[in-house]
Amino acid sequence: MVMRRSRMKIIGAGKFKAQCLALLNKVAKEHETILVTKRGKPVAKVIPIKEAQKNLREQLKGSILKEKDLISPISVEWEAAS
C-alpha cells in the first residue's frame, strides 16, 4: 500500500452539502483533505483516515518500561516531604 501526501481542497458549505457523499468517497479513495468554509471562513476539515491503523496494543508495544522487581527496597535513600 502506498500512501500519497494529502492535498487540500477548499469548498463552501452549500456545495459540500450537495455533494457530501461523492466528496467523502474522494477523500477516502484519493486521500484528499477538504476544508469546508461558510461565508469564506473555515468551519470544518474532512481528512482521510489511515487505512493501515494498528490496534492500540501494537501502537503501544515497546513504549512501556517494566521493572523486574517492584517489591524489594531501592538502594537509594531519599526523604519524603513532611
Backbone as CSV, one residue per row, in Angstrom:
resi,resn,N_x,N_y,N_z,CA_x,CA_y,CA_z,C_x,C_y,C_z
1,MET,0.839,-1.174,0.000,0.000,0.000,0.000,0.888,1.243,0.000
2,VAL,0.618,2.161,-0.885,1.365,3.411,-0.976,0.437,4.543,-0.578
3,MET,0.854,5.286,0.454,0.054,6.426,0.899,0.586,7.676,0.220
4,ARG,-0.309,8.420,-0.402,0.085,9.685,-1.025,-0.062,10.810,-0.025
5,ARG,0.714,11.841,-0.210,0.605,13.019,0.641,-0.762,13.671,0.413
6,SER,-1.406,14.075,1.483,-2.732,14.687,1.379,-2.676,16.027,0.664
7,ARG,-3.666,16.248,-0.194,-3.854,17.549,-0.834,-5.070,18.180,-0.186
8,MET,-5.192,19.491,-0.266,-6.340,20.150,0.338,-7.182,20.847,-0.711
9,LYS,-8.490,20.620,-0.608,-9.457,21.265,-1.484,-10.331,22.140,-0.583
10,ILE,-10.629,23.359,-1.029,-11.480,24.269,-0.264,-12.835,24.331,-0.951
11,ILE,-13.893,24.163,-0.148,-15.244,24.116,-0.714,-16.215,24.801,0.251
12,GLY,-17.205,25.483,-0.306,-18.233,26.132,0.506,-19.180,25.112,1.113
13,ALA,-19.801,25.475,2.232,-20.687,24.563,2.949,-21.871,24.109,2.099
14,GLY,-22.446,25.013,1.310,-23.583,24.648,0.462,-23.210,23.594,-0.571
15,LYS,-22.074,23.792,-1.218,-21.607,22.822,-2.213,-21.238,21.504,-1.534
16,PHE,-20.634,21.589,-0.342,-20.290,20.371,0.392,-21.553,19.578,0.718
17,LYS,-22.602,20.282,1.159,-23.862,19.620,1.498,-24.443,18.909,0.284
18,ALA,-24.411,19.563,-0.857,-24.989,18.987,-2.075,-24.189,17.789,-2.590
19,GLN,-22.881,17.785,-2.361,-22.016,16.741,-2.918,-21.351,15.888,-1.834
20,CYS,-21.909,15.866,-0.658,-21.272,15.253,0.505,-20.785,13.823,0.262
21,LEU,-21.644,12.935,-0.200,-21.251,11.534,-0.368,-20.135,11.371,-1.391
22,ALA,-20.223,12.081,-2.495,-19.173,11.998,-3.516,-17.852,12.535,-2.971
23,LEU,-17.914,13.622,-2.206,-16.696,14.194,-1.632,-16.071,13.261,-0.597
24,LEU,-16.898,12.611,0.220,-16.372,11.657,1.197,-15.693,10.479,0.505
25,ASN,-16.291,10.019,-0.585,-15.662,8.940,-1.360,-14.314,9.380,-1.914
26,LYS,-14.229,10.622,-2.363,-12.981,11.148,-2.911,-11.912,11.252,-1.821
27,VAL,-12.311,11.676,-0.637,-11.374,11.756,0.489,-10.804,10.371,0.787
28,ALA,-11.679,9.377,0.825,-11.236,8.017,1.133,-10.365,7.430,0.029
29,LYS,-10.760,7.628,-1.212,-10.060,6.998,-2.337,-8.756,7.713,-2.694
30,GLU,-8.784,9.027,-2.729,-7.635,9.796,-3.209,-6.824,10.446,-2.085
31,HIS,-7.218,10.185,-0.829,-6.519,10.745,0.332,-6.425,12.268,0.253
32,GLU,-7.524,12.877,-0.159,-7.577,14.329,-0.291,-8.225,14.923,0.954
33,THR,-7.715,16.036,1.435,-8.297,16.750,2.569,-9.200,17.853,2.037
34,ILE,-10.366,18.025,2.683,-11.312,19.059,2.262,-11.513,20.042,3.410
35,LEU,-11.342,21.323,3.112,-11.609,22.388,4.068,-12.958,22.988,3.694
36,VAL,-13.909,22.905,4.616,-15.259,23.420,4.370,-15.351,24.825,4.957
37,THR,-15.840,25.762,4.135,-15.960,27.150,4.582,-17.420,27.586,4.603
38,LYS,-17.692,28.563,5.433,-19.017,29.171,5.487,-18.797,30.673,5.456
39,ARG,-19.286,31.309,4.408,-19.063,32.742,4.179,-17.569,33.074,4.163
40,GLY,-16.797,32.175,3.563,-15.364,32.400,3.402,-14.496,32.060,4.602
41,LYS,-15.112,31.662,5.717,-14.347,31.319,6.916,-14.352,29.804,7.121
42,PRO,-13.200,29.216,7.406,-13.132,27.769,7.629,-13.979,27.349,8.829
43,VAL,-14.771,26.286,8.644,-15.601,25.773,9.737,-15.347,24.295,10.021
44,ALA,-14.812,23.562,9.058,-14.571,22.127,9.259,-13.514,21.635,8.285
45,LYS,-12.874,20.539,8.677,-11.889,19.910,7.805,-12.202,18.417,7.761
46,VAL,-12.293,17.870,6.566,-12.522,16.438,6.377,-11.190,15.843,5.946
47,ILE,-10.682,14.910,6.754,-9.370,14.335,6.468,-9.475,12.821,6.309
48,PRO,-8.596,12.230,5.495,-8.632,10.775,5.325,-8.105,10.062,6.568
49,ILE,-8.630,8.874,6.804,-8.160,8.035,7.900,-7.132,7.076,7.337
50,LYS,-6.056,6.853,8.062,-5.034,5.912,7.613,-5.649,4.521,7.527
51,GLU,-5.444,3.866,6.409,-6.026,2.543,6.208,-5.328,1.481,7.043
52,ALA,-4.058,1.647,7.282,-3.288,0.616,7.966,-3.096,0.938,9.443
53,GLN,-4.141,1.416,10.096,-4.015,1.715,11.516,-3.831,0.419,12.293
54,LYS,-2.905,0.439,13.223,-2.669,-0.722,14.067,-3.570,-0.608,15.287
55,ASN,-3.836,-1.748,15.899,-4.643,-1.668,17.107,-3.819,-1.043,18.225
56,LEU,-4.455,-0.666,19.293,-3.812,0.071,20.374,-2.644,-0.699,20.970
57,ARG,-2.800,-1.987,21.141,-1.723,-2.794,21.720,-0.466,-2.722,20.847
58,GLU,-0.627,-2.816,19.528,0.516,-2.739,18.622,1.135,-1.342,18.625
59,GLN,0.314,-0.306,18.745,0.823,1.063,18.770,1.672,1.320,20.012
60,LEU,1.276,0.735,21.139,1.978,0.972,22.398,3.124,-0.004,22.647
61,LYS,3.227,-1.047,21.827,4.256,-2.068,22.020,5.643,-1.422,22.063
62,GLY,6.388,-1.755,23.123,7.734,-1.229,23.284,7.805,0.136,23.948
63,SER,6.667,0.738,24.270,6.684,2.077,24.860,6.554,2.055,26.384
64,ILE,6.319,0.883,26.957,6.138,0.767,28.400,7.364,0.091,29.000
65,LEU,7.912,0.703,30.037,9.066,0.127,30.725,8.588,-0.708,31.901
66,LYS,9.161,-1.903,32.055,8.791,-2.777,33.165,9.988,-2.937,34.093
67,GLU,9.741,-2.817,35.383,10.759,-3.111,36.383,10.643,-4.589,36.721
68,LYS,11.771,-5.232,36.925,11.760,-6.661,37.229,11.228,-6.929,38.625
69,ASP,11.599,-6.082,39.583,11.208,-6.318,40.969,10.627,-5.031,41.548
70,LEU,9.328,-5.017,41.753,8.666,-3.824,42.278,8.533,-3.832,43.796
71,ILE,8.826,-4.970,44.444,8.581,-5.104,45.875,9.824,-4.818,46.717
72,SER,10.983,-5.204,46.270,12.218,-5.011,47.043,12.525,-3.529,47.215
73,PRO,13.159,-3.178,48.357,13.527,-1.783,48.577,14.586,-1.326,47.571
74,ILE,14.589,-0.031,47.300,15.591,0.508,46.383,16.863,0.829,47.152
75,SER,17.973,0.952,46.457,19.254,1.174,47.116,19.517,2.649,47.420
76,VAL,18.731,3.530,46.891,18.946,4.964,47.084,18.054,5.469,48.214
77,GLU,18.656,6.219,49.157,17.891,6.818,50.256,17.302,8.146,49.792
78,TRP,16.102,8.460,50.216,15.504,9.741,49.881,14.573,10.163,51.006
79,GLU,14.328,11.447,51.085,13.473,11.982,52.137,12.145,12.413,51.538
80,ALA,11.100,12.040,52.218,9.771,12.457,51.782,9.467,13.821,52.384
81,ALA,8.715,14.626,51.674,8.316,15.934,52.197,7.386,15.720,53.375
82,SER,7.596,16.471,54.434,6.733,16.298,55.606,6.016,17.569,55.950
